[in-house]
Amino acid sequence: MHPSLLGVLGLALLGTLHAQDSVPVQTDFQQDKITGKWYTIGLASNSNWFKGKKHLMKMCTTVISTTADGNLEVTATYPKGDRCEKRNSLYTKTEQPGRFSYTNPRWGSEHDIRVVETNYKEYAMVFTQISKSTGSSTMVLLYSRTKELSPERLERFTQFSKEQDLTDEEILILPPTDQCMADAA
């Protein structure tokens, strides 16, 4: 490979890694307080999967619990057609409190997950950098303890998502639904 091309690719990779490292993690993260039931209110992503499915998406529930070894068990229950689907994920803690890793067993993608901002009793914003053999994508989730959040929290989610280079078309406030909400208790 031509040396200047290698240099450009190296700089591009360095820029990606630097951008990823600039995403903050909640100061003084308290893992025991993030557990419990959340409603997924907002979702932003530049992944092809999201672009193809966003018109079908609705609010869902996510239950977070701590495993015996200190990792997070994350169970999302969401409407899919006329039924409810559940997806379980194990977020492995890292040395940095509030930062987790996850490998999707189906797709082989690596997820760098960061709890960016939360007050634990009202909302939480979570950033994920997803890497797989075909490239990388960014996802931002907005969780709420109730089915509604203040306009200020919704605006903060939108602002943060745009700071991650996501566009208006890649940011979605999920439509409320009662479908599958009881299944996630």
C-alpha positions as CSV (number, residue, x, y, z in Angstrom):
1,M,0.0,0.0,0.0
2,H,1.2,3.5,-0.8
3,P,2.8,5.2,2.3
4,S,0.7,8.4,1.9
5,L,-2.5,6.3,1.8
6,L,-1.4,4.5,4.9
7,G,-0.9,7.8,6.6
8,V,-4.3,9.0,5.6
9,L,-5.9,5.8,6.8
10,G,-4.0,6.1,10.1
11,L,-5.1,9.7,10.6
12,A,-8.7,8.7,9.9
13,L,-8.5,5.8,12.4
14,L,-6.9,8.1,15.0
15,G,-9.7,10.7,14.4
16,T,-12.3,8.0,15.0
17,L,-10.6,6.8,18.1
18,H,-10.2,10.4,19.4
19,A,-13.9,11.2,18.7
20,Q,-14.9,8.1,20.6
21,D,-12.7,9.0,23.5
22,S,-14.2,12.4,23.7
23,V,-17.6,11.0,24.7
24,P,-18.0,11.5,28.4
25,V,-19.1,9.0,31.0
26,Q,-21.4,10.0,33.9
27,T,-19.3,11.5,36.7
28,D,-19.4,9.4,39.9
29,F,-21.5,6.7,38.2
30,Q,-23.5,4.6,40.7
31,Q,-24.3,1.3,39.1
32,D,-26.9,0.2,41.7
33,K,-29.0,3.3,40.9
34,I,-29.2,2.6,37.1
35,T,-31.0,-0.7,37.7
36,G,-34.7,-1.2,37.4
37,K,-37.3,-0.5,34.7
38,W,-36.9,2.2,32.0
39,Y,-38.9,3.3,29.0
40,T,-36.9,3.8,25.8
41,I,-38.1,7.3,24.8
42,G,-35.5,8.2,22.1
43,L,-33.2,6.4,19.7
44,A,-30.6,8.0,17.4
45,S,-28.3,6.0,15.0
46,N,-26.5,6.2,11.8
47,S,-26.7,2.4,11.2
48,N,-28.3,1.0,8.1
49,W,-30.4,-1.3,10.4
50,F,-31.9,1.8,12.1
51,K,-32.6,3.6,8.8
52,G,-34.5,0.6,7.5
53,K,-36.6,0.0,10.6
54,K,-37.1,3.4,12.2
55,H,-40.6,3.9,10.6
56,L,-41.7,0.7,12.5
57,M,-40.3,1.5,15.9
58,K,-42.3,2.4,19.0
59,M,-41.5,3.0,22.6
60,C,-40.3,-0.1,24.5
61,T,-39.2,-1.1,28.0
62,T,-35.8,-1.9,29.2
63,V,-35.0,-3.6,32.5
64,I,-31.5,-3.3,33.9
65,S,-30.2,-5.6,36.7
66,T,-26.8,-6.3,38.1
67,T,-25.4,-9.8,37.9
68,A,-23.5,-11.5,40.7
69,D,-20.2,-10.6,39.1
70,G,-21.1,-6.9,38.8
71,N,-22.0,-6.8,35.1
72,L,-25.4,-5.5,33.8
73,E,-28.1,-7.8,32.4
74,V,-30.2,-5.6,30.0
75,T,-33.6,-6.9,28.8
76,A,-35.4,-4.9,26.2
77,T,-39.1,-5.8,25.4
78,Y,-40.4,-4.2,22.3
79,P,-43.4,-4.5,19.9
80,K,-42.7,-6.3,16.7
81,G,-45.8,-6.5,14.5
82,D,-48.6,-7.9,16.7
83,R,-46.3,-9.6,19.2
84,C,-43.7,-8.7,21.9
85,E,-40.0,-9.6,21.4
86,K,-37.4,-9.7,24.2
87,R,-33.7,-9.2,23.7
88,N,-31.3,-10.0,26.5
89,S,-27.8,-8.5,26.5
90,L,-25.0,-8.8,29.0
91,Y,-23.0,-5.6,29.4
92,T,-19.6,-6.4,30.8
93,K,-18.2,-3.7,33.1
94,T,-14.8,-2.1,32.3
95,E,-12.3,-0.4,34.6
96,Q,-14.2,2.9,34.0
97,P,-17.4,3.0,36.0
98,G,-20.3,3.7,33.7
99,R,-18.6,2.2,30.7
100,F,-19.4,-1.3,29.4
101,S,-18.6,-3.7,26.6
102,Y,-20.9,-6.1,24.7
103,T,-20.4,-8.5,21.9
104,N,-23.5,-9.4,19.9
105,P,-23.4,-13.2,19.5
106,R,-25.6,-13.1,16.4
107,W,-23.8,-10.4,14.4
108,G,-20.3,-10.5,16.0
109,S,-20.4,-6.7,16.5
110,E,-18.4,-5.1,19.4
111,H,-20.2,-2.4,21.4
112,D,-18.5,0.2,23.5
113,I,-21.3,1.5,25.8
114,R,-21.2,4.6,28.0
115,V,-23.8,6.0,30.4
116,V,-23.3,9.6,29.4
117,E,-25.7,11.4,31.6
118,T,-28.3,10.4,34.2
119,N,-30.0,11.5,37.4
120,Y,-31.1,7.9,38.0
121,K,-34.7,8.7,39.0
122,E,-35.9,10.5,35.8
123,Y,-33.7,9.8,32.8
124,A,-30.5,8.3,31.4
125,M,-28.7,8.9,28.1
126,V,-26.5,6.1,26.8
127,F,-24.0,6.3,23.9
128,T,-22.8,3.2,22.0
129,Q,-20.1,2.9,19.4
130,I,-20.7,-0.3,17.4
131,S,-17.9,-1.9,15.4
132,K,-18.2,-4.8,13.0
133,S,-16.3,-6.1,10.0
134,T,-18.4,-3.9,7.6
135,G,-17.7,-0.7,9.5
136,S,-18.9,1.2,12.6
137,S,-22.0,3.1,13.7
138,T,-23.1,5.2,16.5
139,M,-26.2,4.9,18.6
140,V,-27.7,7.1,21.4
141,L,-30.5,5.9,23.6
142,L,-32.7,8.0,25.9
143,Y,-34.3,6.2,28.8
144,S,-37.0,7.5,31.1
145,R,-38.5,6.1,34.3
146,T,-41.9,7.3,33.0
147,K,-43.5,7.3,29.5
148,E,-42.9,11.0,29.1
149,L,-39.9,13.4,29.6
150,S,-39.7,17.1,29.7
151,P,-39.0,19.1,26.5
152,E,-35.7,20.1,28.0
153,R,-34.6,16.4,28.4
154,L,-35.7,15.6,24.8
155,E,-33.8,18.7,23.5
156,R,-30.7,17.6,25.4
157,F,-30.9,14.2,23.8
158,T,-31.3,15.8,20.3
159,Q,-28.4,18.1,21.0
160,F,-26.1,15.4,22.3
161,S,-27.0,13.2,19.3
162,K,-26.1,16.0,16.9
163,E,-22.8,16.5,18.7
164,Q,-22.1,12.8,17.7
165,D,-22.6,13.8,14.1
166,L,-26.1,12.3,13.8
167,T,-28.5,14.2,11.6
168,D,-32.2,15.0,12.2
169,E,-33.2,12.1,10.0
170,E,-31.2,9.8,12.3
171,I,-32.8,11.0,15.5
172,L,-36.2,9.6,16.6
173,I,-38.4,10.3,19.6
174,L,-40.2,6.9,19.8
175,P,-44.0,7.0,19.5
176,P,-45.7,6.0,22.8
177,T,-47.6,2.6,22.9
178,D,-49.1,0.4,25.6
179,Q,-48.1,-2.7,23.6
180,C,-45.7,-4.9,25.5
181,M,-45.4,-2.5,28.4
182,A,-46.9,-5.0,30.9
183,D,-44.6,-7.8,29.7
184,A,-41.5,-6.0,31.0
185,A,-42.3,-5.8,34.6
